[in-house]
């Protein structure tokens, strides 16, 4: 694990502070949820999000994980547009105006940019000062915490999204319950996390990326992701598919994958409705 950590880009390396640290992955006998038994306290978490995960380190990480090449960026943009189109269609019932959307853990605001282009009223929350600074340079205003958002509950959100976020939270159920209070009845919750339900220890690079010892606190699988959302007041629903393609071949392949996925077990990319 030391080698995996050393190979990641950092602003200030965390390794000198972890020399005598112990890593533990534990599981709940009742619900099957897996999570880290030892995590950073709030003060050290703040250090991790500023000194260790600096803006330069984030840029280097994303460049090494498909963030920079034009084809990868085009693919990400297509995925964002697909989510916006699905959300717009699935929230039409009970919505008179534009989609009101909250992206929790929004990073530097890429999804917010795409949602705004389709006329959504989009707000973002992210705890990372480095990511908020990147967003501000592109003209996106992001607040650091949920309680910093506008408090007018007469205009609840039509949809709340958490893309690769829930695994980072030390109290994910509390956050989902707080978000349930922000979304209207029948509104959407979109969750995507790494599928780490199979991880029992960090033996490979894939294990390390699925539950990073300093960053990914929870190891969700499809069943535990569904269960925690249901406990927070949501019911899983099937996403309405949206096609974003410039060629018939790609569209047909995507439709074939959709039909194939109907026969497969759920993944850790799920849509829910507030009930």
Secondary structure, DSSP 8 states (H G I E B T S, - for coil): -HHHHHHS--SS-SGGGSTT----EEE-TTT--EEESS---HHHHHHIIIIIS-HHHHHHHHHHTTSSSHHHHHHHHHHHHHHHHHHHHHT-TT--SS-EEEEET-TTSHHHHHHHHTT-EEEEE---HHHHHHHHHTT---BSSGGGS---TTS-EEEEEEES-GGG-TTHHHHHHHHHTTEEEEEEEEEE----TT-SS--SHHHHHHS-TTT--EE--HHHHHHHHHHTTEEEE--------SSHHHHHHHHHHHHHHTTS---SEEEEEE-
